[in-house]
Amino acid sequence: MTAVGETRPGTEPPAAGALAGTGGGRPRPGLIAAGLLIVLLLVATAWPGLLSRHPADGTNLGEALRGPSWAHWFGTDQLGRDVFARVVTGARHSLLLGAGATALGAGIGATVGLAAALGGRFADGLLMRLVDLLLAFPELLLALLVITIVGPGSVNAAVAIGIAAVPSYARVVRLRALVVRHAGFVDAGVALGLPRPVIMLRHIVPNTLGPLLVLATVGIGTAIISGSALSFLGLGTKPPAPEWGAMLADGRGVIDTAWWVVVFPGAAIAATVVAVTVLGRHARLRVEGRTP
């Protein structure tokens, strides 16, 4: 018998976290803030006019280097252009560059990783030695090497960054494919006599690309930083396009007298990368079945 108010061993009520779901149902301010920022960036990418009342390329030398005010929230630059409008419009250039580079790198990396894992010992050894060789170079340095060959420009910058990211994605996909290839459901398909292409397309590929998509989400932030760095060096998006890295390059000469010309584009880069990284890590933990 048990006293009033006691519970028998093994019959305790579930914890609040188990009832409320992941994280105990507590609001996660950081995750919410990251999600809201991503939504704002998507709106800025699709309809920048909804967020800014000034044109991004509207020059007015009489308003040059004005500090932040009600008329110009982020101040103006050397040509009197509204910095807030340029930051908002620049979201399109930076996000498209980051997403395009990540899609290219993940696509090629997935192909190389699957070919290495499923192509036999010779293909695995050859492709992985090539991947190891490329991994010896930092991604930004490898991107600089590629862009030196293909030439500057926003599209070429995305291609260079995507190629530089291929080795990281290839290694992840190869490792995951090797694990899935020896899973029980794949052995069952082989025992049932399913053709090799069917097993690969129906079982191996879908169960391999899940972690890749999560990794690609985090990779967008890295691609945005690399794209901004190339634009800052004059190898990416060219002025007067309002790309965040190019804006940093334009404003570095007046940073002593007009800090806002550099601070706000830099803050946009930092906030975007942090938001994308937060959402990517949360997605990774959910996929892995761990409490984020």
C-alpha positions, -999 to +999 in steps of 0.1 A: +000+000+000+010+036-006+003+066+014-020+093+002-002+116-023+025+090-031+029+072-064+040+037-071+074+033-087+071+034-125+037+053-124+051+088-120+034+114-142+054+124-172+076+154-170+063+188-183+088+186-211+074+153-223+039+166-223+047+199-240+070+184-266+105+195-276+121+219-253+093+215-227+070+239-247+090+269-235+092+297-260+126+301-276+132+338-281+164+332-302+147+308-325+117+331-329+138+361-336+158+342-362+127+331-379+112+366-380+145+380-394+145+353-422+109+363-430+118+399-433+148+391-455+125+370-478+101+400-480+131+423-487+142+399-514+108+397-531+093+431-525+119+456-512+095+485-518+073+472-490+101+480-464+118+511-479+102+543-491+135+555-508+150+541-540+182+522-535+200+541-564+185+575-558+215+600-555+213+634-538+246+650-532+230+677-511+221+649-486+255+631-487+268+616-454+238+625-433+235+606-400+207+584-391+174+603-387+137+599-391+140+608-428+169+583-433+169+556-407+204+543-415+217+577-428+230+583-463+263+575-481+287+596-501+263+601-530+233+608-507+218+574-513+196+561-484+216+534-466+185+516-453+171+513-488+204+499-500+206+474-471+170+462-478+176+459-516+210+443-510+193+414-492+183+401-527+219+400-540+234+385-509+207+358-503+205+348-539+243+345-541+244+325-509+215+302-519+228+297-554+263+289-543+249+264-517+226+247-542+255+243-566+279+230-540+254+207-524+243+193-558+278+185-570+289+174-536+260+149-533+268+135-568+305+130-559+296+116-525+271+091-539+295+081-567+323+075-541+301+054-518+283+033-545+309+032-573+333+006-558+366+007-542+385+023-571+360+052-576+359+057-538+396+060-535+401+083-565+373+107-556+381+109-519+418+116-527+407+144-549+383+157-521+411+155-495+433+175-518+407+202-521+400+202-484+437+212-479+427+247-491+404+270-470+371+275-488+376+313-494+411+307-508+398+280-531+370+303-542+396+330-550+415+305-571+384+296-590+372+332-596+407+340-608+401+315-636+365+322-645+366+360-638+348+384-614+311+390-612+281+379-591+274+348-610+310+337-612+313+344-575+284+321-567+300+294-589+334+298-572+319+296-537+298+266-547+328+247-561+348+255-530+321+240-508+318+207-528+344+188-507+326+193-474+292+182-488+308+152-506+323+138-474+291+141-455+270+124-483+296+096-487+296+088-450+258+088-448+255+067-480+279+041-466+258+038-435+225+035-453+240+010-478+244-015-451+210-008-434+185-036-429+159-023-453+185-021-481+196-057-474+159-067-476+155-050-510+185-069-523+171-102-509+138-095-527+157-091-560+150-054-565+172-039-593+202-019-581+189+014-596+156+009-578+173+003-544+196+033-549+168+058-560+141+045-536+161+037-505+196+050-505+193+085-520+162+097-500+178+085-467+211+101-476+200+136-486+182+145-453+214+154-434+226+172-466+197+195-466+202+204-430+239+210-436+231+231-467+209+254-445+239+262-423+261+265-454+240+294-468+254+316-440+289+306-448+283+313-485+269+347-477+300+356-458+322+344-486+302+363-512+304+395-492+342+390-489+346+386-526+324+416-533+345+436-507+376+426-527+360+437-559+356+402-573+319+397-567+289+420-573+301+452-588+290+487-576+266+505-578+246+473-571+236+475-534+253+442-522+264+442-486+300+434-492+303+460-519+287+485-496+314+478-470+341+484-496+324+517-507+322+530-471+356+520-458+371+554-468+346+574-447+343+552-417+360+577-395+334+604-402+303+584-413+303+551-393+268+543-404+278+537-440+297+506-429+281+495-396+246+488-409+256+466-439+280+448-416+253+443-391+230+429-418+256+403-428+262+393-392+225+391-383+216+371-414+244+346-408+235+342-372+198+337-380+205+311-407+229+293-384+204+292-356+177+278-378+201+253-394+213+240-361+178+237-348+168+217-379+198+194-374+189+186-338+154+179-349+165+155-376+189+138-352+161+133-327+178+154-300+161+181-280+173+214-294 
